[in-house]
Amino acid sequence: MVGHPFQGRGYATEGALAMTRWLRGAGVRGLRAHIHPGHDASARVARALGLAATPETVDGELVWAGS
């Protein structure tokens, strides 16, 4: 979570990319994210990680996935 005064500065993307690199180094091959359809900032972070929206939804959230 990024506090409101610090949003839009790339911190969420930077943190998510660091976590993704660590997970990949640990052998994780696929990633999934559940994102509310109207949450554009989270969708931008997901795209930066190489994830793409799928047709699947879980509890009203769109599932994003990538390998």
Distance bins in CASP14 RR format, pairs under 12 A and 6 or more apart:
PFRMAT RR
TARGET T0000
AUTHOR 0000-0000-0000
RMODE 2
METHOD distances of the structure
MODEL  1
1 7 0 0 0 0 1 0 0 0 0 0 0
1 11 0 0 0 0 0 1 0 0 0 0 0
1 12 0 0 0 0 1 0 0 0 0 0 0
1 15 0 0 0 0 0 1 0 0 0 0 0
1 16 0 0 0 0 0 1 0 0 0 0 0
1 41 0 0 0 0 0 1 0 0 0 0 0
1 42 0 0 0 0 0 1 0 0 0 0 0
2 8 1 0 0 1 0 0 0 0 0 0 0
2 9 0 0 0 0 1 0 0 0 0 0 0
2 10 0 0 0 0 1 0 0 0 0 0 0
2 11 1 0 1 0 0 0 0 0 0 0 0
2 12 1 0 1 0 0 0 0 0 0 0 0
2 13 0 0 0 0 1 0 0 0 0 0 0
2 14 0 0 0 0 0 1 0 0 0 0 0
2 15 0 0 0 0 1 0 0 0 0 0 0
2 16 0 0 0 0 0 1 0 0 0 0 0
2 41 0 0 0 0 1 0 0 0 0 0 0
2 42 0 0 0 0 0 1 0 0 0 0 0
2 45 0 0 0 0 1 0 0 0 0 0 0
3 9 0 0 0 0 0 1 0 0 0 0 0
3 11 0 0 0 0 1 0 0 0 0 0 0
3 12 0 0 0 0 1 0 0 0 0 0 0
3 41 0 0 0 0 0 1 0 0 0 0 0
4 11 0 0 0 0 0 1 0 0 0 0 0
4 41 0 0 0 0 0 1 0 0 0 0 0
5 11 0 0 0 0 0 1 0 0 0 0 0
6 12 0 0 0 0 1 0 0 0 0 0 0
6 14 0 0 0 0 0 1 0 0 0 0 0
7 13 0 0 0 0 0 1 0 0 0 0 0
7 39 0 0 0 0 0 1 0 0 0 0 0
7 40 0 0 0 0 0 1 0 0 0 0 0
7 41 1 0 0 1 0 0 0 0 0 0 0
7 42 0 0 0 0 0 1 0 0 0 0 0
7 44 0 0 0 0 0 1 0 0 0 0 0
7 45 0 0 0 0 0 1 0 0 0 0 0
8 14 0 0 0 0 0 1 0 0 0 0 0
8 40 0 0 0 0 0 1 0 0 0 0 0
8 41 1 0 0 1 0 0 0 0 0 0 0
8 44 0 0 0 0 1 0 0 0 0 0 0
8 45 0 0 0 0 0 1 0 0 0 0 0
9 15 0 0 0 0 0 1 0 0 0 0 0
9 41 0 0 0 0 0 1 0 0 0 0 0
10 16 0 0 0 0 1 0 0 0 0 0 0
10 17 0 0 0 0 1 0 0 0 0 0 0
10 18 0 0 0 0 0 1 0 0 0 0 0
10 41 0 0 0 0 1 0 0 0 0 0 0
10 44 0 0 0 0 1 0 0 0 0 0 0
10 45 0 0 0 0 1 0 0 0 0 0 0
10 48 0 0 0 0 1 0 0 0 0 0 0
11 17 0 0 0 0 0 1 0 0 0 0 0
11 18 0 0 0 0 0 1 0 0 0 0 0
11 41 0 0 0 0 0 1 0 0 0 0 0
11 45 0 0 0 0 0 1 0 0 0 0 0
12 18 0 0 0 0 0 1 0 0 0 0 0
12 19 0 0 0 0 0 1 0 0 0 0 0
12 33 0 0 0 0 0 1 0 0 0 0 0
12 39 0 0 0 0 0 1 0 0 0 0 0
12 41 1 0 0 1 0 0 0 0 0 0 0
12 42 1 0 0 1 0 0 0 0 0 0 0
12 43 0 0 0 0 0 1 0 0 0 0 0
12 44 0 0 0 0 1 0 0 0 0 0 0
12 45 1 0 1 0 0 0 0 0 0 0 0
12 46 0 0 0 0 0 1 0 0 0 0 0
12 48 0 0 0 0 1 0 0 0 0 0 0
12 49 0 0 0 0 0 1 0 0 0 0 0
13 19 0 0 0 0 0 1 0 0 0 0 0
13 20 0 0 0 0 0 1 0 0 0 0 0
13 41 0 0 0 0 1 0 0 0 0 0 0
13 42 0 0 0 0 0 1 0 0 0 0 0
13 43 0 0 0 0 0 1 0 0 0 0 0
13 44 1 0 0 1 0 0 0 0 0 0 0
13 45 1 0 1 0 0 0 0 0 0 0 0
13 46 0 0 0 0 1 0 0 0 0 0 0
13 47 0 0 0 0 1 0 0 0 0 0 0
13 48 1 0 1 0 0 0 0 0 0 0 0
13 49 0 0 0 0 1 0 0 0 0 0 0
13 50 0 0 0 0 0 1 0 0 0 0 0
14 20 0 0 0 0 0 1 0 0 0 0 0
14 21 0 0 0 0 0 1 0 0 0 0 0
14 45 0 0 0 0 1 0 0 0 0 0 0
14 48 0 0 0 0 1 0 0 0 0 0 0
14 49 0 0 0 0 0 1 0 0 0 0 0
15 21 0 0 0 0 1 0 0 0 0 0 0
15 22 0 0 0 0 1 0 0 0 0 0 0
15 23 0 0 0 0 0 1 0 0 0 0 0
15 45 0 0 0 0 1 0 0 0 0 0 0
15 48 0 0 0 0 0 1 0 0 0 0 0
15 49 0 0 0 0 0 1 0 0 0 0 0
16 22 0 0 0 0 0 1 0 0 0 0 0
16 23 0 0 0 0 0 1 0 0 0 0 0
16 31 0 0 0 0 1 0 0 0 0 0 0
16 33 0 0 0 0 1 0 0 0 0 0 0
16 35 0 0 0 0 0 1 0 0 0 0 0
16 41 0 0 0 0 0 1 0 0 0 0 0
16 42 0 0 0 0 1 0 0 0 0 0 0
16 44 0 0 0 0 0 1 0 0 0 0 0
16 45 1 0 1 0 0 0 0 0 0 0 0
16 46 0 0 0 0 1 0 0 0 0 0 0
16 47 0 0 0 0 0 1 0 0 0 0 0
16 48 1 0 0 1 0 0 0 0 0 0 0
16 49 1 0 1 0 0 0 0 0 0 0 0
16 50 0 0 0 0 0 1 0 0 0 0 0
16 51 0 0 0 0 1 0 0 0 0 0 0
16 64 0 0 0 0 0 1 0 0 0 0 0
17 23 0 0 0 0 0 1 0 0 0 0 0
17 24 0 0 0 0 0 1 0 0 0 0 0
17 31 0 0 0 0 0 1 0 0 0 0 0
17 45 0 0 0 0 1 0 0 0 0 0 0
17 46 0 0 0 0 0 1 0 0 0 0 0
17 47 0 0 0 0 0 1 0 0 0 0 0
17 48 1 0 0 1 0 0 0 0 0 0 0
17 49 1 0 0 1 0 0 0 0 0 0 0
17 50 0 0 0 0 1 0 0 0 0 0 0
17 51 0 0 0 0 0 1 0 0 0 0 0
18 24 0 0 0 0 0 1 0 0 0 0 0
18 25 0 0 0 0 0 1 0 0 0 0 0
18 48 0 0 0 0 0 1 0 0 0 0 0
18 49 0 0 0 0 0 1 0 0 0 0 0
19 25 0 0 0 0 0 1 0 0 0 0 0
19 26 0 0 0 0 0 1 0 0 0 0 0
19 28 0 0 0 0 0 1 0 0 0 0 0
19 31 0 0 0 0 1 0 0 0 0 0 0
19 33 0 0 0 0 0 1 0 0 0 0 0
19 45 0 0 0 0 0 1 0 0 0 0 0
19 49 0 0 0 0 1 0 0 0 0 0 0
20 26 0 0 0 0 0 1 0 0 0 0 0
20 27 0 0 0 0 0 1 0 0 0 0 0
20 28 0 0 0 0 1 0 0 0 0 0 0
20 29 0 0 0 0 0 1 0 0 0 0 0
20 30 0 0 0 0 1 0 0 0 0 0 0
20 31 1 0 0 1 0 0 0 0 0 0 0
20 32 0 0 0 0 0 1 0 0 0 0 0
20 33 0 0 0 0 0 1 0 0 0 0 0
20 45 0 0 0 0 0 1 0 0 0 0 0
20 46 0 0 0 0 0 1 0 0 0 0 0
20 48 0 0 0 0 1 0 0 0 0 0 0
20 49 1 0 1 0 0 0 0 0 0 0 0
20 50 0 0 0 0 1 0 0 0 0 0 0
20 51 0 0 0 0 1 0 0 0 0 0 0
20 66 0 0 0 0 0 1 0 0 0 0 0
20 67 0 0 0 0 0 1 0 0 0 0 0
21 27 0 0 0 0 0 1 0 0 0 0 0
21 28 0 0 0 0 0 1 0 0 0 0 0
21 31 0 0 0 0 0 1 0 0 0 0 0
21 49 0 0 0 0 0 1 0 0 0 0 0
22 28 0 0 0 0 1 0 0 0 0 0 0
22 31 0 0 0 0 0 1 0 0 0 0 0
23 29 0 0 0 0 1 0 0 0 0 0 0
23 30 0 0 0 0 1 0 0 0 0 0 0
23 31 1 0 0 1 0 0 0 0 0 0 0
23 32 0 0 0 0 0 1 0 0 0 0 0
23 49 0 0 0 0 0 1 0 0 0 0 0
23 66 0 0 0 0 0 1 0 0 0 0 0
24 30 0 0 0 0 1 0 0 0 0 0 0
24 31 0 0 0 0 1 0 0 0 0 0 0
24 49 0 0 0 0 0 1 0 0 0 0 0
24 50 0 0 0 0 0 1 0 0 0 0 0
24 66 0 0 0 0 0 1 0 0 0 0 0
24 67 0 0 0 0 0 1 0 0 0 0 0
28 66 0 0 0 0 0 1 0 0 0 0 0
28 67 0 0 0 0 0 1 0 0 0 0 0
29 65 0 0 0 0 0 1 0 0 0 0 0
29 66 0 0 0 0 1 0 0 0 0 0 0
29 67 1 0 0 1 0 0 0 0 0 0 0
30 49 0 0 0 0 0 1 0 0 0 0 0
30 50 0 0 0 0 0 1 0 0 0 0 0
30 51 0 0 0 0 1 0 0 0 0 0 0
30 64 0 0 0 0 0 1 0 0 0 0 0
30 65 1 0 0 1 0 0 0 0 0 0 0
30 66 1 0 1 0 0 0 0 0 0 0 0
30 67 1 0 1 0 0 0 0 0 0 0 0
31 45 0 0 0 0 0 1 0 0 0 0 0
31 46 0 0 0 0 1 0 0 0 0 0 0
31 48 0 0 0 0 0 1 0 0 0 0 0
31 49 1 0 0 1 0 0 0 0 0 0 0
31 50 0 0 0 0 1 0 0 0 0 0 0
31 51 1 0 0 1 0 0 0 0 0 0 0
31 52 0 0 0 0 0 1 0 0 0 0 0
31 63 0 0 0 0 0 1 0 0 0 0 0
31 64 0 0 0 0 1 0 0 0 0 0 0
31 65 1 0 0 1 0 0 0 0 0 0 0
31 66 1 0 1 0 0 0 0 0 0 0 0
31 67 1 0 0 1 0 0 0 0 0 0 0
32 46 0 0 0 0 1 0 0 0 0 0 0
32 49 0 0 0 0 0 1 0 0 0 0 0
32 50 0 0 0 0 0 1 0 0 0 0 0
32 51 1 0 0 1 0 0 0 0 0 0 0
32 52 0 0 0 0 0 1 0 0 0 0 0
32 53 0 0 0 0 0 1 0 0 0 0 0
32 54 0 0 0 0 1 0 0 0 0 0 0
32 56 0 0 0 0 1 0 0 0 0 0 0
32 58 0 0 0 0 1 0 0 0 0 0 0
32 61 0 0 0 0 0 1 0 0 0 0 0
32 62 0 0 0 0 0 1 0 0 0 0 0
32 63 1 0 0 1 0 0 0 0 0 0 0
32 64 1 0 0 1 0 0 0 0 0 0 0
32 65 1 0 1 0 0 0 0 0 0 0 0
32 66 1 0 0 1 0 0 0 0 0 0 0
32 67 0 0 0 0 0 1 0 0 0 0 0
33 39 0 0 0 0 0 1 0 0 0 0 0
33 42 1 0 0 1 0 0 0 0 0 0 0
33 43 0 0 0 0 1 0 0 0 0 0 0
33 44 0 0 0 0 0 1 0 0 0 0 0
33 45 0 0 0 0 1 0 0 0 0 0 0
33 46 1 0 1 0 0 0 0 0 0 0 0
33 47 0 0 0 0 0 1 0 0 0 0 0
33 48 0 0 0 0 0 1 0 0 0 0 0
33 49 1 0 0 1 0 0 0 0 0 0 0
33 50 0 0 0 0 0 1 0 0 0 0 0
33 51 1 0 1 0 0 0 0 0 0 0 0
33 52 0 0 0 0 0 1 0 0 0 0 0
33 53 0 0 0 0 1 0 0 0 0 0 0
33 54 0 0 0 0 0 1 0 0 0 0 0
33 56 0 0 0 0 0 1 0 0 0 0 0
33 58 0 0 0 0 0 1 0 0 0 0 0
33 61 0 0 0 0 1 0 0 0 0 0 0
33 62 0 0 0 0 1 0 0 0 0 0 0
33 63 1 0 0 1 0 0 0 0 0 0 0
33 64 1 0 1 0 0 0 0 0 0 0 0
33 65 1 0 0 1 0 0 0 0 0 0 0
33 66 0 0 0 0 1 0 0 0 0 0 0
34 42 0 0 0 0 1 0 0 0 0 0 0
34 43 0 0 0 0 0 1 0 0 0 0 0
34 46 0 0 0 0 0 1 0 0 0 0 0
34 51 0 0 0 0 0 1 0 0 0 0 0
34 53 0 0 0 0 0 1 0 0 0 0 0
34 54 0 0 0 0 0 1 0 0 0 0 0
34 56 0 0 0 0 1 0 0 0 0 0 0
34 57 0 0 0 0 1 0 0 0 0 0 0
34 58 1 0 1 0 0 0 0 0 0 0 0
34 59 1 0 0 1 0 0 0 0 0 0 0
34 60 0 0 0 0 1 0 0 0 0 0 0
34 61 1 0 1 0 0 0 0 0 0 0 0
34 62 1 0 0 1 0 0 0 0 0 0 0
34 63 1 0 1 0 0 0 0 0 0 0 0
34 64 1 0 0 1 0 0 0 0 0 0 0
34 65 0 0 0 0 0 1 0 0 0 0 0
35 41 0 0 0 0 1 0 0 0 0 0 0
35 42 1 0 1 0 0 0 0 0 0 0 0
35 43 1 0 1 0 0 0 0 0 0 0 0
35 44 0 0 0 0 0 1 0 0 0 0 0
35 45 0 0 0 0 1 0 0 0 0 0 0
35 46 1 0 0 1 0 0 0 0 0 0 0
35 47 0 0 0 0 0 1 0 0 0 0 0
35 49 0 0 0 0 0 1 0 0 0 0 0
35 51 0 0 0 0 1 0 0 0 0 0 0
35 52 0 0 0 0 0 1 0 0 0 0 0
35 53 0 0 0 0 1 0 0 0 0 0 0
35 54 0 0 0 0 0 1 0 0 0 0 0
35 56 0 0 0 0 0 1 0 0 0 0 0
35 57 0 0 0 0 0 1 0 0 0 0 0
35 58 0 0 0 0 0 1 0 0 0 0 0
35 59 0 0 0 0 0 1 0 0 0 0 0
35 60 0 0 0 0 1 0 0 0 0 0 0
35 61 1 0 1 0 0 0 0 0 0 0 0
35 62 1 0 1 0 0 0 0 0 0 0 0
35 63 0 0 0 0 1 0 0 0 0 0 0
35 64 1 0 1 0 0 0 0 0 0 0 0
35 65 0 0 0 0 0 1 0 0 0 0 0
36 42 1 0 0 1 0 0 0 0 0 0 0
36 43 0 0 0 0 1 0 0 0 0 0 0
36 46 0 0 0 0 0 1 0 0 0 0 0
36 53 0 0 0 0 0 1 0 0 0 0 0
36 57 0 0 0 0 0 1 0 0 0 0 0
36 58 0 0 0 0 0 1 0 0 0 0 0
36 59 0 0 0 0 1 0 0 0 0 0 0
36 60 1 0 0 1 0 0 0 0 0 0 0
36 61 1 0 1 0 0 0 0 0 0 0 0
36 62 1 0 0 1 0 0 0 0 0 0 0
36 63 0 0 0 0 0 1 0 0 0 0 0
36 64 0 0 0 0 0 1 0 0 0 0 0
37 43 0 0 0 0 1 0 0 0 0 0 0
37 53 0 0 0 0 1 0 0 0 0 0 0
37 57 0 0 0 0 1 0 0 0 0 0 0
37 58 0 0 0 0 0 1 0 0 0 0 0
37 59 0 0 0 0 0 1 0 0 0 0 0
37 60 1 0 0 1 0 0 0 0 0 0 0
37 61 1 0 0 1 0 0 0 0 0 0 0
37 62 1 0 1 0 0 0 0 0 0 0 0
37 63 0 0 0 0 0 1 0 0 0 0 0
37 64 0 0 0 0 0 1 0 0 0 0 0
38 44 0 0 0 0 0 1 0 0 0 0 0
38 53 0 0 0 0 0 1 0 0 0 0 0
38 60 0 0 0 0 0 1 0 0 0 0 0
38 61 0 0 0 0 1 0 0 0 0 0 0
38 62 0 0 0 0 1 0 0 0 0 0 0
39 45 0 0 0 0 1 0 0 0 0 0 0
39 46 0 0 0 0 1 0 0 0 0 0 0
39 53 0 0 0 0 0 1 0 0 0 0 0
39 60 0 0 0 0 0 1 0 0 0 0 0
39 61 0 0 0 0 1 0 0 0 0 0 0
39 62 0 0 0 0 1 0 0 0 0 0 0
39 64 0 0 0 0 0 1 0 0 0 0 0
40 46 0 0 0 0 0 1 0 0 0 0 0
40 47 0 0 0 0 0 1 0 0 0 0 0
40 62 0 0 0 0 0 1 0 0 0 0 0
41 47 0 0 0 0 0 1 0 0 0 0 0
41 48 0 0 0 0 0 1 0 0 0 0 0
42 48 0 0 0 0 0 1 0 0 0 0 0
42 49 0 0 0 0 0 1 0 0 0 0 0
42 51 0 0 0 0 0 1 0 0 0 0 0
42 53 0 0 0 0 0 1 0 0 0 0 0
42 61 0 0 0 0 1 0 0 0 0 0 0
42 62 0 0 0 0 1 0 0 0 0 0 0
42 64 0 0 0 0 1 0 0 0 0 0 0
43 49 0 0 0 0 0 1 0 0 0 0 0
43 50 0 0 0 0 0 1 0 0 0 0 0
43 51 0 0 0 0 1 0 0 0 0 0 0
43 52 0 0 0 0 0 1 0 0 0 0 0
43 53 1 0 0 1 0 0 0 0 0 0 0
43 61 0 0 0 0 0 1 0 0 0 0 0
43 62 0 0 0 0 1 0 0 0 0 0 0
43 64 1 0 0 1 0 0 0 0 0 0 0
44 50 0 0 0 0 0 1 0 0 0 0 0
44 51 0 0 0 0 0 1 0 0 0 0 0
44 64 0 0 0 0 0 1 0 0 0 0 0
45 51 0 0 0 0 1 0 0 0 0 0 0
45 64 0 0 0 0 1 0 0 0 0 0 0
46 52 0 0 0 0 1 0 0 0 0 0 0
46 53 1 0 0 1 0 0 0 0 0 0 0
46 54 0 0 0 0 0 1 0 0 0 0 0
46 61 0 0 0 0 0 1 0 0 0 0 0
46 62 0 0 0 0 1 0 0 0 0 0 0
46 63 0 0 0 0 0 1 0 0 0 0 0
46 64 1 0 1 0 0 0 0 0 0 0 0
46 65 0 0 0 0 1 0 0 0 0 0 0
46 66 0 0 0 0 1 0 0 0 0 0 0
47 53 0 0 0 0 1 0 0 0 0 0 0
47 64 0 0 0 0 1 0 0 0 0 0 0
47 66 0 0 0 0 0 1 0 0 0 0 0
48 64 0 0 0 0 0 1 0 0 0 0 0
49 64 0 0 0 0 1 0 0 0 0 0 0
49 65 0 0 0 0 0 1 0 0 0 0 0
49 66 1 0 0 1 0 0 0 0 0 0 0
49 67 0 0 0 0 0 1 0 0 0 0 0
50 64 0 0 0 0 1 0 0 0 0 0 0
50 65 0 0 0 0 1 0 0 0 0 0 0
50 66 1 0 0 1 0 0 0 0 0 0 0
50 67 0 0 0 0 1 0 0 0 0 0 0
51 62 0 0 0 0 0 1 0 0 0 0 0
51 63 0 0 0 0 1 0 0 0 0 0 0
51 64 1 0 1 0 0 0 0 0 0 0 0
51 65 1 0 0 1 0 0 0 0 0 0 0
51 66 1 0 1 0 0 0 0 0 0 0 0
51 67 0 0 0 0 1 0 0 0 0 0 0
52 62 0 0 0 0 0 1 0 0 0 0 0
52 63 0 0 0 0 0 1 0 0 0 0 0
52 64 1 0 0 1 0 0 0 0 0 0 0
52 65 1 0 0 1 0 0 0 0 0 0 0
52 66 1 0 0 1 0 0 0 0 0 0 0
52 67 0 0 0 0 0 1 0 0 0 0 0
53 61 0 0 0 0 0 1 0 0 0 0 0
53 62 1 0 1 0 0 0 0 0 0 0 0
53 63 1 0 0 1 0 0 0 0 0 0 0
53 64 1 0 1 0 0 0 0 0 0 0 0
53 65 0 0 0 0 1 0 0 0 0 0 0
53 66 0 0 0 0 0 1 0 0 0 0 0
54 61 0 0 0 0 0 1 0 0 0 0 0
54 62 1 0 0 1 0 0 0 0 0 0 0
54 63 1 0 1 0 0 0 0 0 0 0 0
54 64 1 0 0 1 0 0 0 0 0 0 0
54 65 1 0 1 0 0 0 0 0 0 0 0
54 66 0 0 0 0 1 0 0 0 0 0 0
55 62 0 0 0 0 1 0 0 0 0 0 0
55 63 0 0 0 0 1 0 0 0 0 0 0
55 64 0 0 0 0 0 1 0 0 0 0 0
55 65 0 0 0 0 0 1 0 0 0 0 0
56 62 1 0 0 1 0 0 0 0 0 0 0
56 63 1 0 1 0 0 0 0 0 0 0 0
56 64 0 0 0 0 1 0 0 0 0 0 0
56 65 0 0 0 0 1 0 0 0 0 0 0
57 63 1 0 0 1 0 0 0 0 0 0 0
57 64 0 0 0 0 0 1 0 0 0 0 0
58 64 0 0 0 0 0 1 0 0 0 0 0
58 65 0 0 0 0 0 1 0 0 0 0 0
END
